[in-house]
Amino acid sequence: MLNLLKNIKKSKLKRYLQKLLLFASLITLGPIYSTKLLSQPLSKPTTKEIDLYSNKSFVTKAVEKTGASVVTIDTQRYVKKRKFPNNSQLFLDPYFERFFGLDLPNDNRPRIEQNQGSGFIFADELVMTNAHVVNGSDKVIVGLTNGKKYNAKLIGQDSVTDLAVLKIEGKGPWPKAKLGDSAKIKVGDWAIAVGNPFGLENTVTLGIISNLNRNVTQLGIYDKKLEMIQTDAAINPGNSGGPLLNSDGDVIGINTLIRSGPGAGLSFAIPINKAKEIAYQLLNNGKVIHPMIGISLIEESISERKNNVVKVGYVVPNSPAEKSGIKIDDILIKIGNKDIETASDVIEQISKNGIKKQVNILLKRKNKFIKLKVIPTDITNLQNN
């Protein structure tokens, strides 16, 4: 009997110890399984899952979209002889060259003059740039961001708007920039200038649109017919001809001018809508017609009027304006059916009218209103007068 009781106690004790061991093992394994459980995703990842570390700024996205279309333009010009002033014979004398170790006489020998600018591909094989970048060049080489270089042919250039179109002599495919709409930009919008100054590819500067329709005559430039975008995005030497982008990476302008001296820090670009118009005229006709009547314009603010007054500042001799009787200080009231409020209105209406076709002009001289008829001519005819 006693042996039976002892056996029962032993079996109970054995089962108790087994339960205790099982419980202890569960405590030990619990954290392991829970860690594995927590490390699993709560749900399956979707294709739209956001990686917080891969976010890019709008500038980066804009440059990635258009940067490949920006090209370096290297130009070469053969210079036969350098002109020296009459009193510079001292430096042309070989004796002084040997005596002082000067190399100046070599400057008078034939040489290759090299320059550099920027541009961008806007259609298959076609590059848009500034006229001053390629003007007078004997050879033009276009360099892409992938390191490839191609010879390029000048399709046409227009010095009045400072625009030129090149055709690349090579086979594509070509990275093309998307052209935006410069009529939709507003003061305060972001502006991204891209170019290759000093051959440094895809140099990017950021700013805003500071002003629109800036007449170049306000900058002291009288031989151009341009209303430009003003921006504080830095345009460095060599950026000329490169694109000015909006925040989406679309081209809204072509970088062309830098303000130096007092007021430095201002840059200017040709609006892309105007550039497209000029480019297609160059492609189709090889030249651009610029209707003119032969006057310079002055905008004056008059307190009793809400809008500016546009006056005639100068009349070109033997021009259509002079022949029709327009005089200095005449106030332009209406051209065609358009009331004149700015100098831009005058340029726009004359351009729309075209050449060899009369346009009606209403002006005010002192206290008298005068109606005149003027036939605009191409600007080249004014320059040849």
C-alpha positions in Angstrom: 0.0 0.0 0.0 2.8 2.4 0.9 4.6 1.5 -2.3 1.5 2.4 -4.3 1.2 5.8 -2.6 4.8 6.5 -3.3 4.4 5.6 -7.0 1.4 7.9 -7.3 3.3 10.8 -5.7 6.2 10.2 -8.0 4.0 10.2 -11.1 2.3 13.4 -10.0 5.6 15.1 -9.3 6.9 14.0 -12.7 3.8 15.4 -14.5 4.2 18.7 -12.5 7.9 19.0 -13.5 7.0 18.4 -17.2 4.4 21.2 -17.1 6.8 23.5 -15.4 9.5 22.8 -18.0 6.9 23.4 -20.8 5.8 26.7 -19.3 9.4 27.9 -18.9 10.2 27.0 -22.5 7.1 29.0 -23.7 8.4 32.1 -21.7 11.8 31.7 -23.4 10.5 31.3 -26.9 7.8 33.9 -26.6 10.0 37.0 -27.4 11.6 35.2 -30.3 8.3 34.5 -32.1 6.9 37.9 -31.2 10.0 39.6 -32.7 9.6 37.7 -35.9 5.9 38.5 -35.9 6.4 42.2 -35.5 9.1 42.3 -38.2 6.5 41.2 -40.9 4.5 43.8 -42.8 1.0 44.3 -41.6 -0.2 44.1 -45.2 1.4 43.4 -48.6 3.3 46.5 -50.1 1.7 48.2 -53.0 3.3 49.5 -56.2 2.6 53.1 -55.1 4.6 52.7 -51.8 6.4 56.0 -51.1 10.1 56.0 -50.3 10.7 59.0 -48.2 14.4 59.0 -49.0 13.9 59.3 -52.8 12.0 62.5 -52.9 13.4 65.1 -55.4 13.0 68.8 -55.6 11.1 70.4 -58.5 14.4 71.8 -59.7 16.0 68.3 -59.9 13.0 67.0 -61.8 12.9 69.9 -64.2 16.6 69.5 -65.0 16.3 65.7 -65.4 13.5 66.3 -67.8 15.3 68.9 -70.0 19.0 68.7 -69.2 19.9 66.2 -71.8 18.6 68.5 -74.6 21.0 71.3 -73.5 24.1 71.5 -75.7 27.5 73.2 -75.7 28.2 75.2 -78.9 31.8 75.6 -79.8 32.5 78.1 -82.7 35.6 78.7 -84.7 36.3 81.8 -86.8 39.3 82.2 -89.1 40.8 85.7 -88.6 43.2 86.7 -91.4 44.6 89.9 -89.9 44.2 91.9 -86.8 43.7 95.7 -87.2 46.0 97.9 -85.2 45.8 101.6 -84.7 48.1 103.8 -86.7 50.3 104.6 -83.7 51.0 100.9 -82.9 54.0 100.4 -85.2 56.2 100.0 -82.2 54.6 96.6 -81.5 54.8 95.5 -85.1 58.6 95.9 -85.2 60.3 92.5 -85.0 63.3 94.2 -83.2 61.1 95.1 -80.2 59.6 91.7 -80.2 63.0 90.1 -79.8 64.3 92.7 -77.4 61.3 92.7 -75.0 60.3 89.0 -75.6 56.9 90.2 -76.8 54.5 87.9 -78.7 52.3 90.8 -79.9 53.3 90.7 -83.5 52.0 87.1 -83.7 48.6 88.5 -83.1 48.7 90.0 -86.5 49.2 86.7 -88.2 46.2 84.6 -89.4 44.7 82.6 -86.5 41.6 80.6 -85.3 39.4 82.5 -82.9 37.3 80.2 -80.7 34.2 81.0 -78.6 31.6 79.0 -76.7 27.9 79.2 -75.9 24.9 77.1 -75.1 21.8 76.0 -76.9 19.1 73.3 -76.8 17.6 70.7 -79.1 13.9 71.6 -79.8 13.2 69.3 -82.7 15.0 66.4 -84.5 18.5 67.6 -85.5 17.5 71.3 -84.8 19.1 73.5 -82.1 18.0 76.9 -81.0 20.5 79.4 -79.7 21.5 83.1 -79.8 22.6 84.7 -83.0 25.5 86.4 -81.2 26.8 82.9 -80.2 27.3 81.8 -83.8 27.6 85.1 -85.7 30.5 85.2 -88.1 31.6 81.6 -87.4 33.3 79.4 -90.0 32.7 76.2 -88.1 30.2 75.2 -85.4 30.4 72.1 -83.2 27.6 70.9 -81.0 28.4 68.9 -77.9 25.8 66.7 -76.2 25.7 65.8 -72.5 26.7 62.2 -73.3 30.0 63.4 -74.6 29.3 63.1 -78.3 30.2 66.0 -80.6 28.8 66.8 -84.1 29.4 69.4 -86.7 26.4 71.7 -87.2 25.2 73.9 -90.1 23.7 77.3 -89.6 20.1 77.3 -91.0 19.6 81.0 -90.4 20.0 83.8 -87.9 18.2 87.0 -87.0 20.3 89.7 -85.4 17.2 91.8 -84.6 15.9 89.2 -82.1 19.3 87.6 -81.5 18.1 84.2 -82.5 19.7 81.4 -84.6 18.8 77.9 -85.7 21.4 75.2 -86.3 21.0 71.7 -87.9 23.1 68.9 -86.4 24.9 66.8 -89.0 24.4 63.4 -87.4 21.9 60.7 -86.7 19.5 60.6 -83.6 17.6 59.8 -81.7 17.9 63.3 -80.2 16.9 64.4 -76.6 14.4 67.2 -77.2 13.3 69.9 -74.8 9.6 70.5 -74.3 8.6 74.0 -75.3 6.2 75.8 -72.9 4.0 78.8 -73.3 5.6 82.1 -72.3 2.2 83.8 -72.4 1.2 81.9 -69.3 4.1 82.9 -67.0 3.6 85.5 -64.3 5.9 87.6 -62.2 7.0 85.6 -59.2 7.0 82.2 -61.0 10.0 80.1 -60.5 12.7 80.4 -63.2 15.5 77.8 -63.8 18.4 78.8 -66.0 20.4 76.0 -67.6 23.5 76.3 -69.7 27.1 75.2 -70.1 29.2 78.2 -69.0 32.9 77.7 -69.7 32.0 74.2 -70.9 30.7 73.1 -67.5 27.7 71.0 -68.5 24.2 71.5 -67.1 25.1 74.4 -64.7 21.8 75.3 -63.0 20.8 78.5 -61.3 17.4 79.2 -59.7 15.4 82.4 -59.3 12.1 84.0 -60.1 10.5 85.9 -63.0 11.2 89.5 -62.0 9.3 91.2 -64.8 7.7 90.5 -68.2 7.7 92.4 -71.5 10.8 94.3 -70.6 11.6 96.5 -73.6 15.3 96.4 -74.4 15.4 100.1 -75.1 15.1 100.5 -71.4 18.5 98.8 -71.2 20.0 101.1 -73.7 19.8 98.6 -76.6 18.4 100.3 -79.7 19.4 97.9 -82.5 17.2 95.0 -81.3 13.5 94.4 -81.4 12.9 92.5 -78.2 10.6 92.4 -75.3 12.2 90.1 -72.8 11.6 88.1 -69.6 13.5 89.5 -66.7 14.8 87.1 -64.1 17.2 87.1 -61.1 18.3 83.5 -62.0 22.0 84.1 -62.7 23.0 83.8 -66.4 26.7 83.3 -66.5 29.0 83.9 -69.5 28.6 80.9 -71.8 24.9 80.5 -70.7 23.8 82.5 -73.7 21.4 80.5 -75.9 20.6 78.0 -73.1 17.0 77.5 -71.9 15.1 79.2 -69.1 12.7 76.7 -67.6 9.6 76.8 -65.5 9.0 74.6 -62.5 7.8 71.8 -64.7 11.0 71.8 -66.8 9.3 73.3 -69.9 11.3 75.9 -71.9 9.8 79.4 -71.4 12.7 81.5 -72.7 16.2 81.6 -74.2 18.9 83.1 -72.0 20.5 86.0 -73.8 21.5 89.1 -71.8 23.2 89.9 -68.5 23.1 93.3 -66.8 26.6 94.4 -65.8 27.7 97.4 -63.8 25.1 99.2 -61.8 22.0 96.9 -61.4 24.1 93.8 -62.0 22.3 90.6 -61.1 19.5 91.0 -63.6 19.3 88.6 -66.5 17.1 88.6 -69.5 15.6 85.9 -71.8 13.8 85.8 -75.1 10.2 84.6 -74.6 9.8 81.1 -76.1 6.6 82.0 -78.0 8.6 84.8 -79.9 11.5 82.4 -80.4 9.3 79.7 -81.9 7.8 82.3 -84.3 11.3 83.5 -85.4 12.7 79.9 -85.6 10.0 78.7 -88.0 10.4 81.8 -90.2 14.1 81.0 -90.4 13.4 77.3 -91.2 10.8 78.2 -93.9 12.2 81.3 -95.4 15.8 81.5 -94.2 15.2 85.1 -93.0 12.8 87.1 -90.8 10.6 90.0 -91.8 10.4 92.8 -89.2 7.8 95.4 -90.1 8.9 98.9 -88.9 7.7 102.5 -89.5 11.0 104.0 -88.3 10.3 105.5 -84.8 11.6 105.0 -81.3 9.2 105.1 -78.4 9.1 106.6 -75.0 6.6 105.6 -72.3 5.6 108.4 -69.9 3.4 108.2 -66.8 0.8 111.0 -66.6 -1.0 111.5 -63.3 -4.4 112.4 -64.8 -4.4 109.2 -66.8 -4.5 105.7 -65.5 -2.3 104.3 -68.3 1.0 105.4 -69.7 1.4 107.8 -72.6 3.5 106.5 -75.5 5.4 109.3 -77.3 7.6 109.4 -80.4 11.2 109.8 -79.2 12.9 109.7 -82.6 12.0 109.5 -86.3 14.4 107.8 -88.7 15.2 110.0 -91.7 13.5 108.9 -94.9 11.4 106.3 -93.1 7.7 105.6 -93.6 7.0 107.5 -90.4 8.8 110.6 -91.6 7.2 110.4 -95.0 3.7 110.2 -93.4 4.3 113.3 -91.3 5.0 111.7 -87.8 7.1 114.0 -85.6 9.0 113.8 -82.4 6.9 114.2 -79.3 3.7 113.0 -81.0 1.5 111.0 -78.7 0.3 107.7 -80.2 -3.4 107.2 -79.4 -4.5 104.3 -81.7 -3.0 102.0 -84.3 -5.5 100.2 -86.4 -8.3 99.4 -83.9 -6.0 99.1 -80.9 -5.9 101.8 -78.2 -2.2 102.4 -77.4 -1.3 102.0 -73.7 2.3 100.7 -73.9 5.2 100.6 -76.3 4.5 96.9 -76.6 1.1 97.7 -78.1 2.7 99.7 -80.9 5.2 97.0 -81.8 2.5 94.3 -81.7 0.2 96.2 -84.0 2.9 97.2 -86.5 4.1 93.6 -86.6 0.6 92.2 -87.1 0.0 94.6 -90.0 3.0 93.4 -91.9 4.8 95.3 -94.7 3.5 96.9 -97.9 0.1 97.4 -96.3 -1.3 100.6 -94.9 -2.1 101.0 -91.2 -4.2 103.8 -89.7 -2.6 105.8 -86.9 -4.3 108.3 -84.7 -2.0 110.6 -82.8 -2.1 113.7 -80.7 0.1 116.7 -81.4 -0.2 119.4 -78.7 -4.0 119.7 -78.4 -4.8 118.5 -81.9 -5.7 114.9 -83.0 -4.3 113.8 -86.4 -5.1 110.8 -88.5 -2.3 109.3 -90.7 -1.8 106.4 -93.0 1.6 104.6 -92.9 3.0 101.7 -94.9 5.5 99.7 -92.7 8.7 98.4 -94.3 11.2 95.7 -93.3 13.8 96.8 -90.9 16.6 96.1 -93.4 15.2 98.9 -95.6 15.6 101.3 -92.7 19.1 100.2 -92.0 20.1 100.7 -95.6 18.8 104.3 -95.7 
